[in-house]
């Protein structure tokens, strides 16, 4: 039964705006949105009527639900592109995604940004959740990644072609790219995702993106004309700079920037989303869990580039987002989301406050949802975490399920009973790197404890 009026009272409010925490603070949620906030015993007039439910928060932190800016809900924890892109089919992928979405919500992630995936699964699951068919986070989703010949997502052999099931869609001409944007908007995506890096950049970092300037200007311009924001997979400097020049809304990865690029990026105001957790998990656990040969070394180079780039980006005030790249076997659903906050602090030097803002306010701002989620302010949704302790003292407590006392989405408390394990299909060969399994495994307990 829905509690139409909820009061959470007498907690420490960390509202996600960047303001200092407020002691003995309470808030009321009416019909899913925050109607008022007050401090101490003096209730405002709109909070005089008794609430349907009152939650005592004394000694606890009241903070916004997390927003993970990089969750591929359709990927199903695959280990490689073949498993993600070829197997399963749209029906299975959609049902599996709805199953996995509840794991994400139960981890305290009340909103996800899904930068593309197989078929139109993200849209289907978003709509099913919004219609009350399944529990899950709010979803802001793209469709398939748009790429050009020789782009990052164009990794199938030429004689095979790009399967219609692939996460990417290959467009060889500007006309094909524009048509794909129109089709995706017709299919109700929230934003457009480009796969911008070229395969040439993997051996020559000074090479350019897979799109030319005319294509970029046309595609990004068309998406904006149709009311959609655009993001891009871009690790290399030439791609990042080209995308920003043509009006990209935010950049995923941004692993390698040159010294001369930082001022331009800062002045543009475009946010960067490093997505560290996936790469760090491969470094920490890839050998144990069967990562492909050479992958660990590649990710070590990527982390080194991310550290150099994002320490400087943070010092210069470039907006930073936070996303874990959940959806692979190395980053399973519901397991590692809040580790991104810890890594922003540990690797890049963000303060705990700024790291939390990266995974709440900054993500909401980037997608244009700042009037709904990301902060605890009057008029926003009652997407709330009640935390036993102060995450500003130690952000790692957001990874501890026992420290998250309650999760609310739209003022309704989420049932946090564990999602049952299910048998894996024959084609699901990825071995999920479960944080709980690592704690149980004597061979990894010491390494895990040293990091957490």
C-alpha positions in Angstrom: 0.0 0.0 0.0 1.4 3.4 -1.0 2.2 5.9 1.8 1.1 9.1 0.2 2.7 11.2 2.9 6.1 10.4 4.4 8.1 12.2 7.1 11.8 11.5 7.7 12.7 13.4 10.8 15.6 14.5 12.9 18.4 13.3 10.7 21.6 14.9 9.3 20.6 16.2 5.8 23.2 16.0 3.1 21.0 17.5 0.4 23.3 17.0 -2.6 23.5 20.7 -3.5 27.0 21.1 -2.0 25.7 22.8 1.2 27.1 21.7 4.5 25.1 18.9 6.2 22.3 20.2 8.5 21.7 18.6 11.9 18.2 17.8 13.2 16.6 18.2 9.8 13.4 16.7 8.6 11.5 16.5 5.3 8.1 15.6 4.1 7.3 13.7 0.8 3.8 14.1 -0.6 2.7 12.0 -3.6 6.3 11.2 -4.4 7.8 14.6 -4.2 9.4 16.6 -1.4 6.9 19.2 -0.2 8.9 20.9 2.6 12.1 20.7 4.7 12.6 22.1 8.2 15.2 22.1 10.9 14.5 21.5 14.6 11.0 21.3 16.1 9.3 24.2 14.3 7.3 22.6 11.5 6.1 24.7 8.5 2.4 25.0 8.0 2.3 22.4 5.2 3.8 19.8 7.6 1.2 20.2 10.4 -1.1 17.4 9.3 0.1 14.0 10.6 1.9 12.0 8.0 0.8 8.5 6.9 4.3 7.3 7.9 7.1 8.7 10.1 10.7 7.5 9.9 13.0 8.5 12.7 16.4 9.4 11.4 18.3 10.5 14.5 22.0 9.8 14.2 21.6 9.0 10.5 22.4 10.8 7.2 19.5 11.6 4.9 21.0 11.9 1.3 19.8 11.7 -2.3 19.6 8.3 -4.0 22.6 7.6 -6.1 22.6 8.2 -9.9 24.9 5.9 -11.8 25.8 7.6 -15.1 27.0 4.4 -16.9 24.8 1.3 -16.5 24.2 -0.9 -19.6 21.0 -2.6 -18.4 20.8 -4.8 -21.5 24.3 -6.3 -21.3 23.5 -9.0 -18.8 27.0 -9.3 -17.3 28.6 -10.6 -20.4 32.3 -11.1 -20.6 32.9 -10.0 -24.2 31.3 -8.4 -27.2 30.2 -11.7 -28.7 28.2 -12.6 -25.6 26.6 -9.2 -25.2 25.8 -8.5 -28.9 24.9 -11.9 -30.4 23.3 -14.2 -27.9 20.0 -14.0 -26.1 17.6 -12.2 -28.4 15.4 -9.2 -27.7 12.8 -11.0 -25.6 15.3 -12.7 -23.3 17.5 -9.5 -23.0 14.5 -7.4 -22.0 13.2 -9.8 -19.4 16.8 -10.3 -18.0 17.3 -6.5 -17.9 14.1 -6.1 -15.9 15.3 -8.8 -13.5 18.7 -7.1 -13.1 17.2 -3.6 -12.7 15.8 -4.5 -9.3 19.3 -5.4 -8.1 20.5 -1.9 -9.0 17.6 -0.3 -7.1 18.2 -2.4 -4.0 21.9 -1.2 -4.0 20.7 2.4 -3.4 20.9 3.6 -7.1 17.5 5.2 -7.7 18.4 6.5 -11.2 20.6 5.2 -14.0 21.8 6.7 -17.2 22.1 3.9 -19.8 24.4 4.9 -22.6 23.1 2.4 -25.1 22.8 -1.3 -25.6 21.2 -4.1 -27.6 17.9 -3.7 -29.5 15.7 -1.1 -27.7 15.9 -2.9 -24.4 16.6 0.2 -22.3 13.4 2.0 -23.5 11.3 -1.1 -22.9 12.6 -1.6 -19.3 12.3 2.1 -18.6 8.7 2.1 -19.6 7.8 -1.1 -17.8 9.3 0.3 -14.5 7.5 3.6 -15.0 4.2 1.7 -15.5 4.7 -0.2 -12.2 5.2 -3.6 -13.9 8.6 -4.2 -12.3 10.7 -2.6 -9.5 13.7 -0.7 -10.7 15.5 2.7 -10.8 14.4 5.6 -13.0 16.1 5.1 -16.4 17.4 7.7 -18.8 18.4 5.7 -21.8 20.0 5.8 -25.3 19.5 3.3 -28.1 22.2 1.5 -30.0 25.6 3.4 -30.2 25.9 5.1 -33.6 29.3 4.5 -35.1 31.0 4.8 -38.5 33.3 2.3 -40.4 36.4 1.7 -38.3 34.9 3.1 -35.2 35.2 1.7 -31.7 31.9 -0.2 -31.9 32.6 -1.6 -35.4 34.5 -4.6 -34.2 32.9 -7.5 -36.1 34.6 -8.8 -39.2 33.7 -7.1 -42.5 32.4 -10.3 -44.1 30.1 -10.7 -41.1 28.8 -7.2 -41.0 27.2 -5.5 -37.9 24.5 -7.8 -36.5 21.1 -6.2 -35.9 21.4 -7.4 -32.3 24.7 -5.5 -31.7 25.0 -2.7 -29.2 26.3 -0.5 -32.0 24.7 0.4 -35.3 27.0 1.0 -38.3 26.3 4.0 -40.4 28.6 4.5 -43.4 27.2 7.8 -44.6 25.9 11.1 -43.1 22.4 10.3 -44.5 22.4 6.9 -42.7 23.5 8.6 -39.4 20.7 11.2 -39.6 18.2 8.5 -40.4 19.3 6.5 -37.4 19.0 9.6 -35.1 15.4 10.1 -36.4 14.5 6.4 -35.9 15.9 6.3 -32.4 14.0 9.4 -31.4 10.8 7.9 -32.9 11.5 4.8 -30.7 11.5 7.1 -27.6 15.1 7.2 -26.5 16.0 9.9 -24.0 19.4 10.7 -25.6 21.7 9.7 -28.5 25.0 7.8 -27.9 27.9 8.1 -30.4 30.8 5.7 -30.5 33.4 8.3 -31.5 36.9 6.8 -31.2 38.4 5.2 -34.3 40.3 1.9 -34.1 43.3 3.8 -35.5 43.6 5.6 -32.2 44.4 2.4 -30.4 47.9 2.5 -31.9 48.1 6.2 -32.8 46.7 8.5 -30.2 47.0 11.5 -32.5 44.6 9.9 -35.0 41.2 11.4 -35.3 37.7 10.1 -34.5 35.7 7.9 -36.8 33.3 10.8 -37.8 34.4 13.8 -39.8 33.4 17.4 -38.9 30.4 17.5 -41.3 29.0 14.3 -39.9 29.5 15.4 -36.3 27.9 18.8 -36.9 24.9 17.2 -38.7 24.3 14.3 -36.3 24.6 16.3 -33.0 22.7 19.2 -34.6 19.8 16.9 -35.6 19.6 15.3 -32.2 19.5 18.7 -30.5 16.9 19.9 -33.1 14.7 16.9 -32.0 15.1 17.7 -28.3 17.7 15.0 -27.4 21.0 15.4 -25.7 24.1 13.5 -27.1 26.9 11.7 -25.4 29.9 9.9 -26.8 32.4 7.1 -26.0 35.7 9.0 -26.4 38.9 8.0 -24.7 41.3 9.9 -26.9 42.0 13.7 -27.0 41.3 14.3 -30.7 37.9 12.7 -30.4 37.1 14.5 -27.1 38.0 17.9 -28.6 36.1 17.3 -31.8 33.0 16.3 -30.0 33.1 19.3 -27.7 33.6 21.6 -30.7 30.4 20.3 -32.2 28.3 20.6 -29.0 28.4 17.2 -27.3 26.5 17.3 -24.0 28.9 15.0 -21.9 31.8 12.7 -22.6 32.2 9.1 -21.4 35.7 7.9 -20.4 37.9 10.9 -21.5 40.9 8.8 -20.6 43.6 10.8 -22.3 43.7 14.6 -22.6 46.7 16.7 -23.6 47.8 19.6 -21.5 46.7 22.1 -24.2 43.2 20.7 -24.2 42.2 21.4 -20.6 41.5 25.1 -20.9 39.2 24.4 -23.9 37.3 21.7 -22.1 36.9 23.8 -19.0 35.6 26.8 -20.9 33.1 24.6 -22.8 31.5 23.5 -19.5 31.1 20.0 -20.9 31.1 17.3 -18.1 33.5 14.3 -18.2 32.5 10.9 -16.9 35.6 8.7 -16.3 33.9 5.3 -15.5 36.8 4.0 -13.3 35.2 1.0 -11.5 35.0 -1.3 -14.5 38.7 -0.8 -15.4 39.8 -1.0 -11.8 37.9 -4.3 -11.3 39.7 -5.8 -14.3 43.0 -4.8 -12.8 42.2 -6.1 -9.4 40.4 -9.3 -10.3 40.8 -9.9 -14.0 43.4 -12.7 -13.8 41.3 -14.6 -11.2 38.1 -14.3 -13.3 39.4 -15.1 -16.7 39.8 -11.7 -18.3 41.1 -11.9 -21.9 44.9 -11.9 -22.4 46.5 -8.5 -22.3 43.3 -6.9 -21.0 44.7 -6.2 -17.5 47.7 -4.3 -19.0 45.5 -2.3 -21.3 43.3 -1.2 -18.3 46.4 -0.3 -16.3 47.4 2.1 -19.0 43.9 3.4 -19.1 43.8 4.0 -15.3 47.2 5.8 -15.5 45.7 8.1 -18.2 42.5 8.7 -16.2 44.5 9.6 -13.1 46.6 12.2 -15.0 43.6 13.6 -16.8 41.1 13.8 -14.0 43.4 15.1 -11.3 44.1 18.1 -13.5 40.4 18.3 -14.6 39.3 18.5 -11.0 41.9 21.1 -10.1 40.7 23.2 -13.1 37.0 22.9 -12.1 35.8 20.8 -15.0 32.5 19.1 -14.1 32.9 15.5 -13.2 30.2 12.8 -13.4 30.3 9.4 -11.9 29.4 6.1 -13.5 30.5 2.5 -12.8 30.0 0.9 -16.3 27.8 -1.7 -14.7 26.6 -4.5 -16.9 29.7 -6.7 -17.6 30.9 -9.7 -15.7 33.5 -7.5 -14.1 30.9 -5.0 -12.9 27.7 -6.9 -12.2 24.4 -5.3 -11.4 23.9 -4.1 -7.8 27.4 -4.9 -6.7 29.9 -2.1 -7.4 28.0 1.2 -8.1 29.2 3.2 -5.1 32.8 2.1 -5.6 33.0 4.8 -8.3 32.7 7.4 -5.5 35.5 5.8 -3.5 37.8 5.7 -6.6 37.1 9.4 -7.4 38.4 10.2 -3.9 41.3 7.7 -3.8 42.6 8.0 -7.4 41.7 11.5 -8.5 41.8 13.4 -5.2 38.1 14.6 -5.1 36.8 15.5 -1.6 34.1 13.1 -0.3 31.6 15.9 -0.9 32.5 16.4 -4.5 32.7 12.7 -5.2 29.1 12.3 -3.9 28.0 15.3 -5.9 29.4 13.6 -9.0 27.1 10.7 -8.5 24.0 12.7 -7.6 23.7 16.4 -8.6 26.2 16.4 -11.5 24.7 13.5 -13.2 21.2 14.9 -12.9 22.4 18.3 -14.3 24.1 16.6 -17.3 20.9 14.9 -18.5 18.6 17.8 -17.7 16.8 16.0 -14.9 17.9 18.5 -12.2 14.4 19.5 -11.4 13.5 15.9 -10.5 16.4 14.0 -9.0 20.0 14.4 -7.8 19.3 16.7 -4.8 16.9 16.8 -1.8 15.0 20.0 -2.4 11.4 21.0 -2.4 9.8 19.8 -5.6 12.3 17.0 -6.3 11.3 13.3 -6.1 11.7 11.7 -2.7 14.5 9.5 -3.9 16.4 9.1 -0.6 19.0 7.0 1.1 19.0 6.8 4.9 22.6 6.0 5.9 23.9 4.8 9.3 26.9 7.0 9.5 28.4 10.0 7.7 29.7 9.3 4.2 31.7 12.5 4.3 33.9 10.8 6.9 34.3 7.7 4.8 32.5 7.3 1.4 33.1 3.6 1.5 30.1 3.1 3.8 27.9 3.6 0.7 29.2 0.2 -0.4 28.2 -1.4 2.8 24.6 -2.8 2.6 24.4 -2.9 6.4 25.0 0.9 6.6 22.2 1.8 4.2 19.3 1.6 6.5 16.5 2.4 4.0 16.1 3.3 0.3 13.1 5.4 -0.9 12.1 6.0 -4.5 9.4 8.6 -4.8 8.7 8.4 -1.1 8.1 4.6 -1.2 10.4 2.4 0.7 12.1 -0.3 -1.4 11.9 -3.9 -0.4 15.6 -4.8 0.1 15.2 -8.6 0.4 17.9 -10.3 -1.8 17.2 -11.1 -5.4 17.4 -14.9 -5.7 20.2 -16.4 -7.6 19.2 -17.9 -11.0 20.8 -20.5 -13.2 22.8 -19.0 -16.1 21.9 -19.9 -19.7 24.5 -21.8 -21.7 25.5 -18.7 -23.7 26.1 -16.6 -20.5 29.7 -17.5 -20.0 30.8 -14.4 -18.2 31.8 -15.0 -14.6 30.4 -12.2 -12.5 32.8 -10.5 -10.1 30.6 -10.5 -7.0 31.8 -8.5 -4.0 30.1 -11.0 -1.7 32.0 -13.9 -3.4 35.3 -12.1 -3.1 34.7 -11.7 0.6 34.0 -15.4 0.9 37.0 -16.5 -1.2 40.1 -16.9 1.1 42.4 -16.2 -1.8 41.0 -12.7 -2.3 39.9 -11.7 1.2 43.2 -10.1 2.1 43.4 -8.0 -1.1 39.8 -7.1 -0.8 40.1 -6.0 2.9 43.2 -3.9 2.1 41.1 -1.8 -0.4 37.9 -1.5 1.6 
